[in-house]
Amino acid sequence: MRKSVNTSQDEMKPKLLHLPKDVIRILSIKAANDGTNVKALMQNILEKAAEQIKIDGVLSEEFINNK
């Protein structure tokens, strides 16, 4: 189950991230070990983190749904 946050393609926005080279290298190695690519790995990590924040109650449903 790759997607944990309910989003459609229309709701997704491309973002540019500036990360240190060693972070990209580490994530690239992890992605290769997992049989995926670094972009998919980063998306999965960020989606899981967002879902955990939501589960932990850090953000209220009203705030999340308020666009």
Secondary structure by P-SEA (a helix, b strand, c coil): cccccccccccbbbbbbbbcaaaaaaaaaaaaaacccaaaaaaaaaaaaaaaaaaaccccccccccc
